[in-house]
């Protein structure tokens, strides 16, 4: 290294030695150097390209230059075409080096920016969905591997305020087939944390919020989604915002969910207000009102579907505990003469043994049709152990159980129940459930 440095210094010295007087010109292997002393100005002009030198000779205009006051051998001001010319002059005259700030690294512009994310819910399990009256099991009973959901999410940030999101949803529809939906497709304008506006198919106010607090969506959907009394995304206009204390979300939507953008005569309204008085404590209320996209000229609505929601949860690094309650009226009776009500609650708890291992459990109970089928009751619980490898991957060994008596009920795990209203339908599943984000 020392020999190389010495050699380089020697070559530079040789080039400078070939420079004659102040008006002499030297060009060695493409390196140009020219200096001109103006004694009447007490200045030295230094050039590193012939074009700038000739231009200065004709016009006397130096243009953009590097200037050091009083740096010459006799106190002259040095005016150099560029930093290279200044370095050569100072080296030639054995003067102190020209010190300048180290250039900052070039930072690429923040916008526009694009990002692709993929989330997969998969499981390997054995399950049984059995009508206790007949002893017949559903077609999807047995052992198998299932990829229940695959989300491809593309986000493009135009600038600090405007963005666009597209998310496809490849889902197992329960009949041994996969369908592809557009789950999210919206333009977003966010002028600040308390005001975000979205137009298109985007998160609804309630279900995604509860999923975020619950934290185990990959194991099971939350109760309103599980029993089809709510959905996680909707086509329409959305407004939301949050700070450490308050949060809100409001949607004016079509009413049919993200997989069915059907037009109707009216729009539906859904909202949520959340409150976090202390860190980890989540309090929220929500509501829904509308015709669920079912009112048309051919089929007029007879009732308005409504739903009220409430949530209380406390999450810390050591544990989670919480519960959700809902009450719905005429959810499935918008176009029928008959009226109906439903309600239910879900409670959950999770203990984090350490950052890697956790144990959890959940219990749900619902009366899905209190007026038309007062004997219909739904019960569900699960228990499991979760292993978290990193932020991208988690897996849980889970046991799930559900039973329905007094009829049948559709759930995220299929239709459960019995043809005999006095008997139960029972659902059992045990397996490994995973989530992978990349």
N, C-alpha and C positions, 0 to 999 in steps of 0.2 A: 504493500500500500504506500509506504514512504517513497519507494523508488518511482511509483506511478505519479505521485504528487510532484516529485522533483522534476520528472520528465515534462509534465504539463506546464509547470512554472517556467521551465526552460524554453518551451515552445512559445509561450506568450512573450517572454523576454526577447526572443529572437524576432518575433513579429514587430514588437515595439522598437527594437534596435534598428530595424529597416526604415522606420519613419525618419524622415530628414528634419528639416526645420519646421517652424510652426505652419508654413504653407505647403509643406511637402505632402505627398500622397503616397500611401502604401496599400498594396492589395496582394495578400499572400493567401493562396488557396481559398479564395472567396471571402476573406475577412477584410473589411474596408475600415480604415481609420483616418481621420483628418481632424486636425486642431488648428485654430486660427486665433492669434493673440491680438486683441484690440487694446493697445496701451492707453489710448485716449479715454477709453471706457473702463479701463482696469478690469477687463473681462477676457475670458478664454472661451471660444466656441468650439465644441467638439461634436464630430459627426461620425455615424456608423454606417451610413448608406450614401452613395453618390447622389441619389435623387434629391435627398434633403439638402445636401451640401450645395449642389448647383442651384436649387431653388432659393436657398438663402443668399447665394452670391447675387442673384438677379433681383430679388425683392427686398433683401435685408430683414425679412420676417422669419423668425425662428419657429414660430408656431408653438405647438405643445412641446415642452422641454422639461428636463430635470435641472434644477438650479440649486447650487450650494454657495452661499455667501462667504467670501473670504477664505475659501479652501485652497486657492492656488499657492504655489511656492512663494510668491511675493504678495500674498494676500488678495489675489485676484478672485473675482467671482467666476465660478465655473458654470457654464450653460451648456448642457449636453443634450443631444438629440434624444437619447433614451438611456435607460439604466446601464445597458451594455457599454455604450460610449463612455459613460461616467466611470464605470469600473476600469476600463482600459486606461483612461487618463490618469486616474489615481495610482494604478499599478505602475504605469510608466514613470511617474514622477516620485515613486516611493512615498506616497502620501497615505494617511489613514483610510481604511476602506469605507465605502459608502454604506452606512447602516440604514436599513429600511425594514418596515414590519414584514414578518413572514406572511405571504398571501394566505388568506382564508380559503379553506377548501370550498369548492363549488358545490352549493347545495341545490339539488334539483327542485324545481317548483312543486309546491304542495298540491296544486290543482292544474289540470284535471287528474283524477286518480281513480283507478278501478280495482276491485277486489272480488275474487271468487271464493266462496265458502261452500263446504259440503258437510252435511250432517246425516248420519245413518243410525237408525234404531233397528237392532237385530236381536234375535233370541234363538236359543236351542232349548226345546222344552218338550215335556209330555203333558197332555191335557185331556180332560174328559168333560163333555157337556151332555148331561144325561137327563132324560125325562124319567123321573122316578115312577110314574104311573105305568109306563109301557116298557121301561128298561131300554129304550132305544137311545143311542148316542148320536150326536150330530156328525155330519160328514167330516168336519175338521178336527174331530177327536183323534188322538194318537200321538205319535212321536214325530218331530220334524224340526227343521231349521227355517226360520222365517225372517225376512227383512221387511219389517212392518212399514217403515217410512224411510225415504231418501229425499233429502232436500238439497237442491242446487240453488244457491243464492248468489246473484251477481249484483254488485253495488257499484254505481258510477257516481263519483262526487264531482260535479261541475265546478263548484267553487265553495267558499265557506258556508254558503246558505242553501244552495240548490243541489239536489241529488236525485237519483232514480234507482229503484230497486226492482229486481225481477227474481222471483223464487218459484221453481217448479217443484211439485210434490208427486213423487211416485209412491203410491200406497197400495197395501194389501187390502182389498175390499172384502175379504172374508169368504169369497167363493172360489178360491184358488186361482185368482187372477190379479193382475196389477193394472191400475189405471194411472194415467198421467194427468195431473191438473196444473193449472196456473193458480198457485196459492196466493202469491203476492205480485202485484205489478202496479207500482204507483210512482208518482212524481212527488217529491217532498221539498217544502220550503221551510227552513228553520232559522228565523231571525234571532232567536234566543232560546235558552233552556225552558222557559215557561210558555213558549208558543211554537208548536210545530204543526204544519198543515200538510196533509196528504190527500191526494186525489187518485183513486183507483182501488184495487183490492189490497187491504192492509189489515194489521192486527185489530181485532175488536177490543173494546175497553176492558172486558172482564176476564175471559178465559186465559189469555196470555199473561195477564197480571198474576192470576192465581198460580199458573204454572211456574212463574218465576219465583214466587214465594215458597211454593211446595218443593220444587227442586228435583223431582223424580218423574218428570214427564215421560222419560224413556221406559219407565217401569209400567206406568198406567196414566191414562188421561184423568183430568180432574172431573169431579162428579157431574157438573153441568154438561160438559162435553161427553163424558162417558155414557150418559143417558139421553143424549141428543136434545137437551134443553138449552143448548148454546153452541156456538161455533167459535173457532179461533181466528178467522179472517172473514172479511166482508167487503163487497164492492160498494164504494160510496165515497163520501167526504169525511175526513177524519181530522180531529184537532186534539192535541195532547200537550202536556207539559209537566215539569216536575222540578222541585228543589229539595233540599234535605228534609224539609218539614211537610210540604204538601205535594200532591200529585193529582192530576185529573186526566180524563180521556173522554171524548165524545164522538159518536159516529152517527151520521145520517146515511143509511144504507138501503140496499135493495131488499134485504130481508131473507134472501135465499142461501146465503153462505157463499164462500169463494168458488165452489165447484159449479154454481148455477147462477149465472148473471142474468136471469130472466127478468123482463120488465113487468111492472104491475102498475096499478092506478095510484098507489101511494108509496111513501117511503117509511122506513122504520127508524126508531131512535133508540140508542143505547148509550149509557154513560156510567162513569165511575168517578168517585172522589176518594182519595186515599190520604191517610194522615200518619206521620211517623213522629210521635211526640218525643221519643227517646230512641237512640240507635238500636236497631234490631226489632223494635215493636211496630208491627204493621196493622193498621186499622183501615178498613175500607168498606164502602157501601156502593151498590150499583143498582141499575134498573134498566128495563127494556120495555118498549111499547111499540106495537105495530101490527100489521097484517101478515107479516112474515113472507111478503112477496106473493101472496096467494090471491089477492083481490084483482079481478079483471072484469071487463064488461060482461063476459060470458058467465063468470062465477063471482057474484058479489059476496063480500065478506059479511058475516053475521055477527062476528065478535072480534074484539081486539086482543091479541095475545100480549100478556104482560109477564114480567119476571122481576122479582126483587132479590138482591144478593147482599150478603154480608160476610166479612172475613175478619178474623182476629188471629194473629200469629206472632211468635217471638223467635227470632233467629239469632244465634250467636255462633262463635267458632266452635263451641263445644256441643251445642244441641240445637234442634229445631222442634217447635211444638206449635200446632195451629189447627184451625178449623174453618170450614166454609159452610154456609147455609143458603138455601135458595127456596123460593116459593114462586110457582107459576100458575097462571090462570089462562085457560083456553089455548094452551100452547099448540095442541093438536086439533083444535076445534074452531079454527077461524071461519071455516065455510060450512060448518054443520049447525043444525038447530040446537043440539045438545051442548051443554056447558060442562066444564071439568076443571079440576084443580090438581096440583101436584106440589109436593115439597120434599125436602131431603137435606141431609147434612153429611159432612165428611170431616173426620178428625185424623190427624197424623202426628207422629213424633219420630225424631231421629237423634241418635246419640253418636257423636263423632269420637271414637276411641282415640284416634290420632289422625294426622292429615291423610292417611292412607285407608284406614278401615273405619266403617260405620255400621251401625245396626239401625233398622227402621221398621215401622209398622203403620198401618192405616186401617180405618174402619169407616164404612159408608152405610147409610140406611136411607131408604126413600119410599114414599107412597106415590107412585107415578100417576095414579088415576083415582083420586079420592072420591069423586062423585060417580063416575061410570063403572069403575071396578074397585069398590072400596076394600075388597079382600086382597087386592094385588099389592104385594110388598117385595121390595128388593133389598137384599143384604149383601155386603161385600167386605172382605178384608184381605190384607196381604201382610207378609212379614219377610224380612230379608236381611242379607249382609252385603254391604257395598265395598268394593275395592276400587280405589281411584289411583290409576297409574300416573296420570298427569292431567293437565287442563284439557287435553284432547280426548282422553279415553277413560271410561269407567265401566265396570261390570258388576252385576249383582246376582247373587243366588237368591231366588225369590219363590215363595209359595203363595199362590192366589186361590181364594175361595169366594164363590158367590152362589146365592140361591134366590129363586123367585117362586113365590107361592101365590095362588089365586089367579093364575093365567100365565102369560108370557110377556117378556120385556126385552126390547132391543138394547144392546149395550155395545161398547167398543170391542168386546170379546165375542160378539155374536148374540143371537137371540137365545135367551135362557128362560126356562119355564116348563110347564106341563100342560098337556091337552086336558087333563083332569084338574079342575079348579081346586079340588081338595088336596091335591098332591103338589110336590115341589119339583122344580127342575134345579139340578145342582151342577155347578161348574167348579172343576179343580184343575190347577195347573202348577207345575213345578219346573223350574229351568233357570238358565242363565240368560239375563237380559243385559244388553250392552248399548252404549252410545259412543259414537266416534265422530269427532269434529276435525276437519282438516281443510 
